Amino acid sequence: MRLSFLGFLNLGYNNFSGRIPPSLGNIIPLQTLILRNNKLHGGLPESLRNCSSLGFVDLGLNKLSGKVPSWIGEDLPHLYALILKSNRFYGSLPYEICQLSNLHFLDLSMNRITGSIPTCFDNFTAMIRKGKEVVEHIYYSDDPLLSSPSQYSYSYVDKVLARWKGQEYEYGSNFAYLKMIDLSTNKLTGEIPIGITRLLELKGLNLSNNRYYGKIPLEIGELKVLESLDLSTNKFSGEIPPSMSGLSFLAFLNLSNNHLSGKIPSGTQLQGFNASTYEGNTGLCGKPLTNICPGDKPADRDTPSSSEDENDEGNSEYKTWLCIGGVLGFSTSFWGIIGTLVLNRRWRHAYYLSLNNLKERIYVAMAVRIGRLQRNFRGDHVLG
């Protein structure tokens, strides 16, 4: 209560337990509050609504409970990062949260939040405007006894742990460019509101492990700079919007374990992901899946193409003429020899004599071979 000039308070990664002290609400200039990864429980003290300068709040990885209070949106107009990840918050999200026009990072994942997403999320204008947000803060001493207060200054850069493209990363100076919504692992239901598709500078959207149903909005293709999209483990149905094939910056996509059906839109963007991106949707077909869509012809390697057909026809015609030529050549040679024998008596007589001599030689050779075999047989019989 006596730290009346405190602007930055980081008590994260300790072993604190108990409730958040209401006296924190008396530190009016407080801009950054980090109580991450402790054992704090109970609800958020209402006195924090007095800290209207708060911009960065990280209370993740605790045991905090209760509903997300509406005064966060009503009394903290400068809030640009709200992290309540991995706690025990329940109930529906208040519509007042949409009043946080400067909010560009929202992480409410791994809680017990129910209901549907407010339709007013397009009021997060920081996720619509281009450019980076401020993440570096500089404090100067206000001690009147110092001749040059600017000599005593303190600066820090916002840091955040974000689940990005399926893994958790720490963002520091590049956090200024990270515009992201993570509502994963809750009990949220309903359809994706159109307002989310109007956040044109949104780079990460994670709605996985909830109970969403209905179709994926056709307008989701308007999120041209989206790099990470996770809609897995829900109850989405219908076809994948064709507009998604135009998300050229999309580097991570997970649509697994839903009730999606139809053909995966063609285009190098969606076909470039692994089949695991779409698994668990029995009605989906087309590349990169092995399921063939109705009306599509399977790639049959045994069926020759038109060019191969033409080549085969040419080869067949060549073989036909080759056979004809061979037959004609053989016939010509054969009848030429026969004709010579018939017309030339001397040559024919010599030819017959040579055949008789050849027969005699064959008979003599066979007799000699048979004699040797008989002698060998007798010798073997005697030795036996």
C-alpha positions in Angstrom: 0.0 0.0 0.0 3.0 2.3 0.5 4.5 1.7 -2.9 2.6 4.5 -4.4 4.8 4.9 -7.4 5.1 1.3 -8.4 4.5 0.7 -12.0 6.0 -2.8 -12.6 5.4 -5.8 -10.3 6.6 -9.3 -11.2 6.2 -12.0 -8.6 5.9 -14.8 -11.0 7.5 -18.3 -10.8 7.5 -18.4 -7.0 5.7 -20.5 -4.4 3.2 -18.0 -3.2 -0.1 -19.3 -2.0 -3.3 -17.8 -0.6 -5.4 -15.1 -2.2 -4.3 -12.1 -4.2 -4.2 -9.3 -1.6 -6.8 -6.6 -2.2 -4.2 -4.0 -1.2 -2.8 -4.2 -4.7 -5.7 -2.1 -5.8 -4.2 0.8 -4.0 -1.2 1.0 -6.3 -2.9 3.2 -8.8 0.1 3.7 -11.2 0.5 0.0 -11.7 0.9 -0.9 -15.4 2.3 -4.4 -15.3 1.2 -7.2 -13.0 2.7 -10.6 -13.2 1.8 -13.3 -10.7 2.3 -16.2 -13.1 3.1 -19.8 -11.9 2.3 -19.7 -8.2 -0.3 -21.4 -6.0 -2.7 -18.5 -5.7 -6.4 -19.3 -5.3 -9.7 -17.6 -4.9 -11.2 -14.9 -7.2 -9.7 -11.7 -8.6 -10.0 -8.9 -6.0 -12.4 -6.2 -7.2 -10.0 -3.6 -5.9 -7.8 -4.2 -9.0 -10.4 -2.1 -11.0 -8.8 0.9 -9.4 -5.6 0.3 -11.3 -6.9 1.9 -14.4 -3.4 2.1 -15.9 -2.9 -1.6 -16.1 -1.9 -2.7 -19.6 -0.3 -6.2 -19.0 -1.8 -8.7 -16.7 -0.4 -12.3 -16.4 -2.1 -14.4 -13.7 -1.6 -17.7 -15.5 -0.7 -21.1 -14.0 -2.4 -20.7 -10.6 -5.5 -22.0 -9.0 -7.6 -18.9 -9.3 -11.4 -19.4 -9.7 -14.7 -17.6 -10.1 -16.1 -15.9 -13.1 -14.1 -13.6 -15.4 -15.2 -10.2 -13.9 -17.0 -7.7 -16.1 -15.0 -4.8 -14.6 -12.0 -5.9 -16.5 -13.5 -4.5 -19.6 -15.2 -1.6 -17.9 -12.4 -0.1 -15.8 -9.1 -1.3 -17.5 -9.3 0.6 -20.8 -5.5 0.4 -21.4 -5.3 -3.4 -21.1 -3.5 -4.9 -24.1 -2.5 -8.3 -22.7 -4.8 -10.5 -20.6 -3.5 -13.9 -19.5 -5.6 -16.1 -17.2 -4.3 -19.4 -18.6 -4.5 -22.7 -16.7 -6.7 -21.7 -13.8 -10.2 -22.6 -12.7 -12.3 -19.8 -14.0 -15.8 -20.8 -15.0 -19.0 -19.3 -16.3 -19.5 -17.4 -19.5 -17.4 -14.6 -20.9 -18.8 -11.1 -20.1 -19.7 -8.9 -23.1 -17.9 -6.1 -21.3 -14.6 -7.7 -22.3 -15.3 -6.4 -25.8 -14.6 -2.9 -24.5 -10.9 -3.6 -24.5 -10.1 -1.9 -27.8 -6.3 -2.0 -27.1 -6.3 -5.8 -26.4 -4.1 -7.6 -28.9 -3.2 -10.7 -26.8 -5.9 -12.8 -25.0 -5.1 -16.2 -23.4 -7.9 -17.8 -21.4 -7.0 -21.4 -22.3 -7.2 -24.4 -19.9 -10.0 -23.2 -17.7 -13.7 -24.2 -17.3 -15.3 -21.4 -19.2 -18.7 -22.2 -20.7 -21.2 -20.5 -23.0 -20.4 -19.0 -26.4 -17.9 -16.5 -27.7 -19.4 -12.9 -27.5 -20.3 -11.7 -30.9 -18.6 -8.4 -30.3 -15.0 -9.6 -30.6 -14.5 -7.3 -33.6 -14.3 -4.4 -31.1 -10.7 -5.5 -30.4 -9.5 -2.8 -32.8 -5.8 -3.4 -31.9 -6.2 -6.7 -33.8 -7.5 -4.9 -36.8 -5.1 -2.0 -37.2 -1.7 -2.6 -38.8 1.6 -2.2 -37.2 3.2 -3.2 -33.9 2.1 -2.4 -30.4 4.2 -0.8 -27.7 6.0 -3.4 -25.5 8.9 -1.4 -24.2 8.4 0.7 -21.1 10.7 3.3 -19.5 10.3 4.7 -16.0 12.0 7.8 -14.7 12.6 8.7 -11.1 10.3 11.4 -9.6 12.5 12.1 -6.6 12.7 15.9 -6.3 16.0 15.7 -4.5 17.7 14.4 -7.7 19.3 17.1 -9.8 18.8 15.1 -13.0 15.9 12.6 -12.6 16.5 11.2 -16.1 19.7 9.7 -14.9 17.7 7.2 -12.9 15.5 5.3 -15.2 14.3 1.8 -15.6 13.2 0.1 -18.8 11.7 -3.4 -19.5 10.2 -5.2 -22.4 7.0 -7.3 -22.1 7.5 -11.0 -22.2 4.9 -13.7 -22.7 4.7 -17.4 -23.1 2.3 -18.3 -26.0 1.3 -21.6 -27.5 2.1 -20.9 -31.1 1.9 -23.4 -34.0 1.5 -26.3 -31.6 4.3 -25.5 -29.3 5.0 -22.9 -26.5 7.4 -20.1 -27.2 8.6 -17.1 -25.3 8.1 -13.7 -27.0 9.9 -10.6 -25.9 10.5 -7.7 -28.3 8.6 -9.6 -31.1 5.6 -9.7 -28.8 4.7 -6.3 -30.3 3.7 -8.1 -33.5 1.8 -11.0 -31.8 -1.9 -10.6 -32.1 -3.5 -13.7 -30.9 -6.6 -15.3 -29.2 -6.3 -18.6 -27.3 -9.5 -20.0 -25.8 -8.5 -23.6 -26.1 -9.4 -26.4 -23.6 -12.5 -25.0 -22.1 -16.2 -25.9 -22.4 -17.2 -23.3 -24.9 -20.0 -24.0 -27.3 -21.9 -22.4 -30.1 -20.6 -21.3 -33.5 -17.6 -19.1 -34.3 -19.0 -15.5 -34.5 -18.4 -13.6 -37.7 -16.8 -10.8 -35.6 -13.6 -12.9 -35.3 -13.2 -13.0 -39.0 -13.1 -9.2 -39.0 -9.9 -9.1 -37.0 -7.8 -8.6 -40.1 -4.4 -8.5 -38.3 -5.0 -11.6 -36.3 -2.0 -14.0 -36.5 -3.0 -16.8 -34.2 -6.4 -18.3 -33.3 -6.7 -21.4 -31.1 -10.2 -22.7 -30.3 -9.3 -26.4 -29.9 -10.6 -28.8 -27.3 -14.0 -27.2 -26.8 -17.6 -28.0 -27.9 -18.0 -25.7 -30.8 -20.4 -26.8 -33.6 -21.8 -25.6 -36.8 -19.8 -24.6 -39.9 -16.5 -22.9 -40.1 -17.4 -19.3 -41.3 -16.9 -18.8 -45.0 -15.3 -15.4 -44.2 -12.4 -17.0 -42.4 -10.4 -16.5 -45.6 -10.5 -12.7 -44.8 -7.8 -13.3 -42.1 -5.0 -12.9 -44.7 -2.1 -12.7 -42.2 -3.2 -15.7 -40.1 -0.2 -17.9 -39.4 -1.6 -20.4 -36.9 -5.1 -21.9 -36.8 -6.2 -24.7 -34.5 -9.9 -25.8 -34.5 -9.2 -29.4 -33.6 -11.3 -31.6 -31.2 -14.7 -29.9 -31.6 -17.9 -30.6 -33.4 -17.5 -28.5 -36.5 -19.5 -29.9 -39.5 -19.9 -29.1 -43.1 -17.2 -28.4 -45.7 -13.9 -26.6 -45.3 -14.5 -23.1 -46.7 -12.8 -22.7 -50.1 -11.5 -19.3 -48.9 -9.0 -21.0 -46.6 -7.0 -22.0 -49.6 -6.1 -18.3 -49.9 -4.4 -18.1 -46.5 -0.9 -17.8 -47.9 0.8 -17.1 -44.6 -0.8 -20.1 -42.8 2.1 -22.2 -41.4 0.2 -24.3 -38.9 -3.3 -25.8 -39.3 -5.2 -28.4 -37.2 -8.8 -29.4 -38.1 -8.6 -32.9 -36.8 -11.3 -34.7 -34.8 -14.4 -32.9 -36.0 -17.3 -33.8 -38.2 -16.1 -32.1 -41.4 -17.0 -33.5 -44.8 -16.6 -33.0 -48.5 -13.5 -32.4 -50.6 -10.5 -30.5 -49.2 -10.3 -27.3 -51.2 -7.7 -27.6 -53.9 -4.6 -25.4 -53.7 -1.0 -25.8 -52.6 -1.7 -24.2 -49.2 -4.1 -26.8 -47.8 -2.6 -29.8 -49.7 0.8 -28.9 -48.2 -0.1 -30.0 -44.7 0.2 -33.6 -43.4 -2.8 -35.9 -43.4 -2.8 -35.7 -39.6 -4.2 -32.2 -40.0 -7.5 -33.6 -41.2 -7.6 -37.0 -39.4 -10.8 -37.9 -37.4 -13.1 -36.3 -40.1 -14.4 -39.5 -41.8 -16.4 -37.4 -44.3 -13.4 -35.6 -45.7 -11.7 -36.7 -49.0 -9.1 -35.5 -51.4 -5.4 -34.8 -51.0 -3.4 -35.1 -48.8 -5.9 -37.8 -47.6 -6.1 -41.2 -49.3 -9.9 -41.0 -49.4 -10.9 -40.5 -53.0 -13.8 -38.1 -53.5 -16.9 -39.2 -55.5 -16.5 -38.3 -59.1 -12.7 -38.2 -58.9 -10.8 -40.9 -60.9 -8.1 -42.7 -59.0 -4.6 -42.5 -60.4 -4.3 -45.8 -62.2 -0.7 -46.5 -63.2 -1.7 -49.5 -65.3 -3.9 -47.4 -67.5 -1.7 -45.8 -70.2 -2.1 -42.2 -71.1 -3.1 -41.0 -74.6 0.5 -40.5 -75.6 1.3 -44.0 -74.4 -1.6 -45.4 -76.4 -0.2 -43.7 -79.5 3.2 -45.2 -78.8 1.7 -48.6 -78.3 -0.2 -48.4 -81.6 2.9 -47.3 -83.4 4.9 -50.2 -81.9 2.2 -52.7 -82.8 2.2 -51.5 -86.4 6.0 -51.7 -86.5 5.9 -55.3 -85.1 3.3 -56.3 -87.7 5.3 -55.1 -90.6 8.5 -56.6 -89.1 6.8 -60.0 -89.0 5.5 -59.7 -92.5 9.0 -58.8 -93.7 10.5 -61.7 -91.9 8.0 -64.1 -93.4 8.6 -62.8 -96.9 12.3 -63.0 -96.5 12.2 -66.6 -95.2 9.8 -67.6 -98.0 12.1 -66.0 -100.6 15.2 -67.8 -99.3 13.5 -71.1 -98.9 12.0 -71.3 -102.3 15.2 -69.9 -103.8 17.1 -72.9 -102.4 14.5 -75.4 -103.4 14.4 -74.0 -106.9 18.2 -74.2 -107.1 18.1 -77.9 -106.1 15.4 -78.7 -108.6 17.1 -76.9 -111.5 20.7 -77.9 -110.9 21.2 -81.6 -111.0 24.9 -81.6 -110.2 24.5 -79.4 -107.2 21.5 -81.5 -106.1 23.5 -84.8 -106.4 26.4 -83.3 -104.4 23.9 -82.1 -101.8 22.5 -85.6 -101.4 26.0 -87.1 -101.1 26.9 -84.7 -98.4 23.8 -85.6 -96.5 24.7 -89.3 -96.7 28.2 -88.7 -95.5 26.8 -86.7 -92.6 24.5 -89.5 -91.7 27.4 -92.0 -91.7 29.5 -89.8 -89.5 26.7 -89.5 -87.0 26.2 -93.3 -86.9 29.9 -93.9 -86.4 30.0 -91.4 -83.5 27.0 -92.9 -81.9 28.4 -96.4 -82.1 31.7 -95.3 -80.5 29.8 -93.5 -77.7 27.6 -96.5 -77.0 30.7 -98.8 -76.8 32.3 -96.5 -74.2 29.2 -96.5 -72.1 29.0 -100.3 -72.2 32.6 -100.6 -71.1 32.1 -98.1 -68.2 29.0 -99.9 -67.1 30.9 -103.2 -67.0 33.7 -101.7 -65.0 31.4 -100.1 -62.5 29.5 -103.5 -62.1 32.8 -105.3 -61.4 33.9 -102.7 -58.8 30.5 -102.9 -57.2 
